[in-house]
Amino acid sequence: MKKEDHIALFIDCDNISANAIEGILNELSKYGFVNIRQAYGNWTKDNLKNWESKLLEFAIKPIQQFDYTKNKNATDIMMTIDAIDLLHTKDIDAFAFATSDSDFTPVVMRVQAEGIKVFGFGEKKTPKAFMAACSQFIFTEKLMNNAAVKESQPDTVKQVSMLKTAKEMRSDTWLVNLLRNALEQTMDEDGWANLADVGTYISNSSSFSPINYGYKKLSGLIKVIDLFDIYIDAESKLISIRDKRFKSTLLENI
C-alpha cells in the first residue's frame, strides 16, 4: 500500500478498549490516511463514557445505535451495513475493523473478496476465525503495551522485556512453519530470498504481524529468531535470507 491510500476504520466500542485507539491509528498511518473514522455503540450507556475524550482527540465520528432488542447487538449490524455501503460507494483502498467479535468475519471476507486489504485489531481473546480472515491482525494489548512503555519507560530495558525471545519464537510451530514456507516459495536455486518478497508472500497468505511478537519490522524478528542466514547488499541495502538448514539439505541430496 502507498502512504496516500485511503483507509476506513470501523470501531466496535463494545469490544475494544478506548486506550487502544492511539496505537491503532499510529499503526494504520504507516499504510495510508485514515480519512474515515467511525465508532459504534450505544452512547447512552455508562460503559462507553471513557470513549468520549478519545472521540474528540482523534477526530472520530460517533455512530449512535440503540439496543432495540435485549441480547441482540444492533451495533454489529449497523457496522456491517455501513461497511458494505462504503465498499460500493466510496473509493477506499483498505478497511480496518477494531473489534474482538467474530460476528464481523463474514463482512471481512466480503471486503477481501473485492481485493481490498483488511486490517484487524482486537484483544487476544478474539476468535481465530476473525483473525485469519483479516489481511493482517494485531493484538490491541501489544499496541497498548508499546504506548505505555513509550510514555512512562524511556529506558530500553522495559521495551526489551516485551519482545519474544528466540527460544519462545522457535517453539511457536505456526510461526516457524509460516516463515520457512514463505522462504521456500520465494527463494532462488541457491536458497536465498529477498526479505521484502518473503514479507509480501506472508502478508498475502496470512494475518501475521511482527508486532504481535514485539517487533516493529519483520527484519527484527528474523534476526532474533536465528533460523536464517542473513545477507545485506552493501549498495542497495536489500536484505536476503536463507534457511540455515539449506547446506545440510543439499549434502543429503548428493
Backbone hydrogen bonds in HBPLUS format (Angstrom, degrees):
<---DONOR---> <-ACCEPTOR-->    atom                        ^
c    i                          cat <-CA-CA->   ^        H-A-AA   ^      H-
h    n   atom  resd res      DA  || num        DHA   H-A  angle D-A-AA Bond
n    s   type  num  typ     dist DA aas  dist angle  dist       angle   num
A0005-ASP N   A0002-LYS O   2.97 MM   3  5.42 165.4  1.99 118.0 122.0     1
A0033-PHE N   A0005-ASP O   2.75 MM  28  6.07 155.6  1.81 172.1 179.0     2
A0093-ASP N   A0006-HIS O   2.92 MM  87  5.28 142.2  2.06 138.0 150.1     3
A0094-ALA N   A0006-HIS O   3.23 MM  88  6.61 135.5  2.44 154.4 156.9     4
A0007-ILE N   A0033-PHE O   2.95 MM  26  5.93 157.3  2.00 147.5 145.4     5
A0008-ALA N   A0094-ALA O   3.01 MM  86  6.52 156.4  2.07 152.3 157.3     6
A0096-ALA N   A0008-ALA O   2.78 MM  88  6.05 140.8  1.94 167.0 162.4     7
A0009-LEU N   A0036-ILE O   2.75 MM  27  5.94 174.4  1.75 154.6 156.0     8
A0038-GLN N   A0009-LEU O   3.01 MM  29  6.25 169.9  2.02 160.6 163.5     9
A0010-PHE N   A0096-ALA O   2.86 MM  86  6.18 163.1  1.88 159.8 164.1    10
A0098-ALA N   A0010-PHE O   2.89 MM  88  6.22 169.6  1.90 164.5 167.2    11
A0011-ILE N   A0038-GLN O   2.87 MM  27  6.18 156.1  1.93 159.5 165.1    12
A0040-TYR N   A0011-ILE O   2.88 MM  29  6.04 172.0  1.89 169.8 169.4    13
A0012-ASP N   A0098-ALA O   2.92 MM  86  6.03 178.2  1.92 166.0 166.4    14
A0015-ASN N   A0012-ASP O   2.95 MM   3  5.66 158.2  2.00 121.3 127.9    15
A0013-CYS N   A0040-TYR O   3.16 MM  27  5.84 147.2  2.27 150.3 160.1    16
A0020-ALA N   A0017-SER O   3.04 MM   3  5.59 165.9  2.06 115.9 120.2    17
A0021-ILE N   A0018-ALA O   3.40 MM   3  5.77 160.9  2.44 110.2 114.7    18
A0024-ILE N   A0020-ALA O   3.05 MM   4  6.29 155.3  2.12 153.9 161.8    19
A0025-LEU N   A0021-ILE O   2.99 MM   4  6.19 167.9  2.00 156.0 157.7    20
A0026-ASN N   A0022-GLU O   2.94 MM   4  6.12 156.5  2.00 147.6 154.8    21
A0027-GLU N   A0023-GLY O   2.98 MM   4  6.11 154.6  2.04 144.2 150.5    22
A0028-LEU N   A0024-ILE O   2.98 MM   4  6.25 163.8  2.01 152.2 156.5    23
A0029-SER N   A0025-LEU O   2.96 MM   4  6.05 143.8  2.10 143.5 152.6    24
A0030-LYS N   A0027-GLU O   3.20 MM   3  5.71 159.5  2.24 111.2 117.3    25
A0031-TYR N   A0028-LEU O   2.93 MM   3  5.55 154.3  2.00 117.3 124.6    26
A0035-ASN N   A0033-PHE O   2.97 MM   2  5.61 122.7  2.30 109.8  93.4    27
A0061-LYS N   A0037-ARG O   2.85 MM  24  6.04 162.1  1.88 156.8 152.5    28
A0039-ALA N   A0061-LYS O   2.87 MM  22  6.06 163.3  1.90 148.5 152.2    29
A0063-ILE N   A0039-ALA O   2.69 MM  24  5.82 158.8  1.73 171.5 167.5    30
A0041-GLY N   A0063-ILE O   3.32 MM  22  6.62 150.9  2.41 177.0 171.6    31
A0065-GLN N   A0041-GLY O   3.07 MM  24  5.56 143.8  2.21 129.4 132.4    32
A0045-LYS N   A0042-ASN O   3.05 MM   3  5.94 168.7  2.06 127.3 130.2    33
A0048-LEU N   A0045-LYS O   3.39 MM   3  6.01 167.5  2.41 113.8 117.5    34
A0049-LYS N   A0046-ASP O   3.09 MM   3  5.39 169.9  2.10 118.2 120.0    35
A0051-TRP N   A0048-LEU O   2.98 MM   3  5.51 160.9  2.02 116.0 122.1    36
A0052-GLU N   A0049-LYS O   3.15 MM   3  5.65 153.8  2.23 114.4 120.8    37
A0054-LYS N   A0051-TRP O   3.02 MM   3  5.24 119.1  2.41 103.6 119.4    38
A0055-LEU N   A0051-TRP O   3.01 MM   4  6.27 147.8  2.11 158.5 168.4    39
A0057-GLU N   A0053-SER O   2.98 MM   4  6.14 165.6  2.00 148.8 153.4    40
A0058-PHE N   A0054-LYS O   3.02 MM   4  5.98 159.2  2.07 147.2 150.8    41
A0060-ILE N   A0055-LEU O   2.92 MM   5  4.70 163.7  1.94 139.4 144.3    42
A0059-ALA N   A0056-LEU O   3.46 MM   3  5.22 171.6  2.47 101.6 103.6    43
A0072-LYS N   A0069-THR O   3.22 MM   3  5.56 154.5  2.29 132.9 130.4    44
A0078-MET N   A0074-ALA O   3.03 MM   4  6.29 163.1  2.06 154.7 158.6    45
A0079-MET N   A0075-THR O   2.96 MM   4  6.15 166.0  1.98 157.1 160.5    46
A0080-THR N   A0076-ASP O   3.04 MM   4  6.19 159.4  2.08 146.2 151.9    47
A0081-ILE N   A0077-ILE O   2.96 MM   4  6.20 161.2  2.00 151.5 156.4    48
A0082-ASP N   A0078-MET O   2.98 MM   4  6.17 167.7  1.99 154.0 157.0    49
A0083-ALA N   A0079-MET O   2.94 MM   4  6.09 156.2  2.00 147.6 154.5    50
A0084-ILE N   A0080-THR O   3.04 MM   4  6.25 162.8  2.07 152.1 155.9    51
A0085-ASP N   A0081-ILE O   2.94 MM   4  6.14 155.8  2.00 148.2 155.7    52
A0086-LEU N   A0082-ASP O   2.97 MM   4  6.18 162.2  2.00 149.3 153.1    53
A0087-LEU N   A0083-ALA O   2.97 MM   4  6.15 146.6  2.08 141.6 151.4    54
A0088-HIS N   A0085-ASP O   3.15 MM   3  5.49 135.6  2.36 102.1 113.0    55
A0089-THR N   A0085-ASP O   2.98 MM   4  6.09 128.0  2.25 143.0 158.2    56
A0090-LYS N   A0086-LEU O   3.02 MM   4  5.15 160.7  2.06 136.9 137.4    57
A0095-PHE N   A0117-LYS O   3.00 MM  22  6.44 161.3  2.03 160.1 163.8    58
A0119-PHE N   A0095-PHE O   2.84 MM  24  6.29 161.3  1.88 153.3 156.4    59
A0097-PHE N   A0119-PHE O   2.93 MM  22  6.41 155.6  1.99 165.2 170.2    60
A0121-PHE N   A0097-PHE O   3.00 MM  24  6.30 151.9  2.08 157.7 155.1    61
A0099-THR N   A0121-PHE O   2.84 MM  22  6.17 142.0  1.98 172.9 174.6    62
A0105-THR N   A0102-SER O   3.01 MM   3  5.51 167.0  2.03 121.3 123.3    63
A0108-VAL N   A0104-PHE O   3.09 MM   4  6.32 157.6  2.14 156.2 162.9    64
A0109-MET N   A0105-THR O   3.01 MM   4  6.23 160.6  2.05 154.6 159.7    65
A0110-ARG N   A0106-PRO O   2.90 MM   4  6.14 144.2  2.03 142.1 152.6    66
A0111-VAL N   A0107-VAL O   3.00 MM   4  6.24 157.7  2.05 147.9 152.3    67
A0112-GLN N   A0108-VAL O   2.94 MM   4  6.16 163.0  1.97 150.5 155.7    68
A0113-ALA N   A0109-MET O   2.98 MM   4  6.10 140.4  2.14 136.8 146.8    69
A0114-GLU N   A0111-VAL O   3.00 MM   3  5.42 148.8  2.10 108.2 117.5    70
A0115-GLY N   A0112-GLN O   2.84 MM   3  5.16 158.2  1.89 115.0 118.9    71
A0135-SER N   A0118-VAL O   2.80 MM  17  5.14 139.7  1.96 139.5 152.6    72
A0136-GLN N   A0118-VAL O   3.40 MM  18  6.86 149.2  2.50 152.7 154.7    73
A0120-GLY N   A0136-GLN O   2.78 MM  16  6.09 165.9  1.80 163.0 165.3    74
A0138-ILE N   A0120-GLY O   2.94 MM  18  6.35 155.5  2.00 149.2 153.6    75
A0122-GLY N   A0138-ILE O   3.29 MM  16  6.72 155.0  2.36 150.9 156.9    76
A0140-THR N   A0122-GLY O   2.88 MM  18  5.36 156.0  1.94 125.0 132.2    77
A0126-THR N   A0123-GLU O   2.92 MM   3  5.59 167.3  1.93 124.0 127.1    78
A0130-PHE N   A0127-PRO O   3.21 MM   3  5.82 128.5  2.49 112.5 122.4    79
A0131-MET N   A0127-PRO O   3.37 MM   4  6.73 165.5  2.39 150.2 154.2    80
A0132-ALA N   A0128-LYS O   2.84 MM   4  5.93 166.6  1.85 155.9 159.0    81
A0133-ALA N   A0129-ALA O   3.17 MM   4  6.24 138.8  2.35 135.0 145.1    82
A0134-CYS N   A0131-MET O   3.29 MM   3  5.60 141.6  2.45 103.6 113.0    83
A0137-PHE N   A0207-SER O   2.88 MM  70  5.23 163.0  1.91 138.3 133.7    84
A0142-LYS N   A0139-PHE O   3.19 MM   3  5.53 130.0  2.45 102.5 113.7    85
A0143-LEU N   A0139-PHE O   3.42 MM   4  6.86 152.2  2.50 141.4 148.5    86
A0144-MET N   A0140-THR O   2.89 MM   4  6.13 157.9  1.93 154.5 160.1    87
A0145-ASN N   A0141-GLU O   2.91 MM   4  6.05 150.6  1.99 142.4 150.7    88
A0146-ASN N   A0142-LYS O   3.01 MM   4  6.18 158.7  2.05 145.6 150.8    89
A0147-ALA N   A0143-LEU O   3.10 MM   4  6.31 154.4  2.16 142.2 148.7    90
A0148-ALA N   A0144-MET O   2.97 MM   4  6.13 157.3  2.02 145.3 151.4    91
A0149-VAL N   A0145-ASN O   2.98 MM   4  6.17 160.5  2.02 151.6 156.4    92
A0150-LYS N   A0146-ASN O   3.01 MM   4  6.13 155.6  2.07 142.6 149.7    93
A0151-GLU N   A0147-ALA O   3.09 MM   4  6.29 151.5  2.17 146.4 152.8    94
A0152-SER N   A0148-ALA O   2.94 MM   4  5.97 173.4  1.95 155.8 157.7    95
A0153-GLN N   A0149-VAL O   2.87 MM   4  4.78 146.4  1.98 126.9 134.5    96
A0160-VAL N   A0156-THR O   2.99 MM   4  6.17 162.2  2.02 156.3 159.5    97
A0161-SER N   A0157-VAL O   3.29 MM   4  6.55 148.2  2.40 141.3 149.3    98
A0162-MET N   A0159-GLN O   3.11 MM   3  5.51 150.7  2.20 108.6 117.0    99
A0163-LEU N   A0160-VAL O   3.06 MM   3  5.46 157.7  2.11 113.0 119.8   100
A0164-LYS N   A0213-TYR O   3.02 MM  49  5.43 164.1  2.04 157.0 151.9   101
A0169-MET N   A0165-THR O   2.96 MM   4  6.23 161.4  2.00 154.4 159.2   102
A0170-ARG N   A0166-ALA O   2.86 MM   4  5.99 158.0  1.91 150.8 157.2   103
A0171-SER N   A0167-LYS O   3.13 MM   4  6.23 132.4  2.36 137.7 148.8   104
A0172-ASP N   A0169-MET O   3.02 MM   3  5.08 155.1  2.08 102.6 110.5   105
A0176-VAL N   A0172-ASP O   3.03 MM   4  6.32 169.6  2.05 164.0 166.6   106
A0177-ASN N   A0173-THR O   2.94 MM   4  6.02 168.3  1.95 153.2 156.7   107
A0178-LEU N   A0174-TRP O   2.96 MM   4  6.05 151.8  2.04 142.8 151.2   108
A0179-LEU N   A0175-LEU O   2.98 MM   4  6.24 165.4  2.00 157.9 160.1   109
A0180-ARG N   A0176-VAL O   3.00 MM   4  6.14 169.7  2.01 153.6 156.8   110
A0181-ASN N   A0177-ASN O   2.89 MM   4  5.84 155.8  1.95 143.2 150.3   111
A0182-ALA N   A0178-LEU O   3.04 MM   4  6.15 159.6  2.09 145.1 150.7   112
A0183-LEU N   A0179-LEU O   3.03 MM   4  6.24 152.9  2.10 145.0 152.4   113
A0184-GLU N   A0180-ARG O   2.95 MM   4  6.16 161.7  1.99 147.1 151.9   114
A0185-GLN N   A0181-ASN O   3.03 MM   4  6.23 145.9  2.15 145.7 154.4   115
A0186-THR N   A0183-LEU O   3.12 MM   3  5.30 148.7  2.22 104.1 113.4   116
A0187-MET N   A0183-LEU O   2.91 MM   4  5.71 126.1  2.21 157.4 167.7   117
A0188-ASP N   A0192-TRP O   2.77 MM   4  5.53 151.3  1.85 147.3 152.4   118
A0191-GLY N   A0188-ASP O   2.97 MM   3  5.32 162.7  2.00 115.0 118.7   119
A0193-ALA N   A0241-ILE O   2.99 MM  48  5.54 146.3  2.11 147.2 157.8   120
A0241-ILE N   A0193-ALA O   2.90 MM  48  5.54 156.3  1.96 151.7 156.1   121
A0197-ASP N   A0194-ASN O   2.99 MM   3  5.30 122.7  2.33 104.6 118.6   122
A0198-VAL N   A0194-ASN O   3.05 MM   4  6.43 153.0  2.13 150.4 158.9   123
A0195-LEU N   A0239-ILE O   2.77 MM  44  5.59 178.4  1.77 153.3 153.7   124
A0199-GLY N   A0195-LEU O   2.86 MM   4  6.11 158.8  1.90 149.8 155.2   125
A0200-THR N   A0196-ALA O   2.97 MM   4  6.18 152.6  2.04 142.8 150.1   126
A0201-TYR N   A0197-ASP O   2.98 MM   4  6.18 160.7  2.02 147.0 151.9   127
A0202-ILE N   A0198-VAL O   3.00 MM   4  6.26 158.9  2.04 149.1 154.9   128
A0203-SER N   A0199-GLY O   2.95 MM   4  6.18 163.3  1.98 149.8 154.0   129
A0204-ASN N   A0200-THR O   2.99 MM   4  6.16 140.8  2.15 144.0 154.4   130
A0205-SER N   A0201-TYR O   3.11 MM   4  6.21 121.4  2.47 138.3 152.5   131
A0205-SER N   A0202-ILE O   3.11 MM   3  5.20 145.1  2.23 100.1 110.5   132
A0206-SER N   A0202-ILE O   2.92 MM   4  5.81 126.3  2.21 155.4 164.5   133
A0212-ASN N   A0209-SER O   3.20 MM   3  5.89 149.6  2.30 117.3 122.9   134
A0213-TYR N   A0210-PRO O   2.94 MM   3  5.37 156.0  2.00 111.5 119.4   135
A0215-TYR N   A0210-PRO O   3.06 MM   5  5.19 162.0  2.09 137.5 131.9   136
A0214-GLY N   A0211-ILE O   2.94 MM   3  4.87 162.4  1.97 105.4 110.7   137
A0222-ILE N   A0218-LEU O   2.92 MM   4  6.17 160.8  1.95 156.9 162.6   138
A0223-LYS N   A0219-SER O   3.05 MM   4  6.25 156.8  2.10 147.6 152.8   139
A0224-VAL N   A0220-GLY O   3.29 MM   4  6.49 156.8  2.35 143.1 148.4   140
A0225-ILE N   A0221-LEU O   2.95 MM   4  6.08 166.0  1.97 159.9 163.5   141
A0244-LYS N   A0227-LEU O   3.06 MM  17  5.93 171.8  2.06 147.2 144.5   142
A0229-ASP N   A0242-ARG O   2.63 MM  13  5.06 156.5  1.68 161.5 161.1   143
A0242-ARG N   A0229-ASP O   2.97 MM  13  5.06 143.9  2.11 138.0 143.9   144
A0231-TYR N   A0240-SER O   2.86 MM   9  5.15 164.9  1.88 152.4 153.9   145
A0240-SER N   A0231-TYR O   2.79 MM   9  5.15 163.6  1.82 156.7 162.2   146
A0233-ASP N   A0238-LEU O   2.99 MM   5  5.43 161.0  2.03 157.3 157.9   147
A0237-LYS N   A0233-ASP O   2.84 MM   4  4.82 137.5  2.02 130.4 140.3   148
A0246-PHE N   A0243-ASP O   2.96 MM   3  5.43 167.0  1.98 119.4 123.1   149
A0249-THR N   A0245-ARG O   2.99 MM   4  6.17 149.8  2.09 153.8 163.3   150
A0250-LEU N   A0246-PHE O   3.03 MM   4  6.34 152.2  2.11 150.2 157.0   151
A0251-LEU N   A0247-LYS O   3.07 MM   4  6.42 158.1  2.12 152.1 157.6   152
A0252-GLU N   A0248-SER O   3.07 MM   4  6.29 149.5  2.17 141.6 149.4   153
A0253-ASN N   A0250-LEU O   3.08 MM   3  5.21 134.1  2.30  98.8 111.3   154
A0254-ILE N   A0251-LEU O   3.24 MM   3  5.31 157.2  2.30 101.6 108.4   155
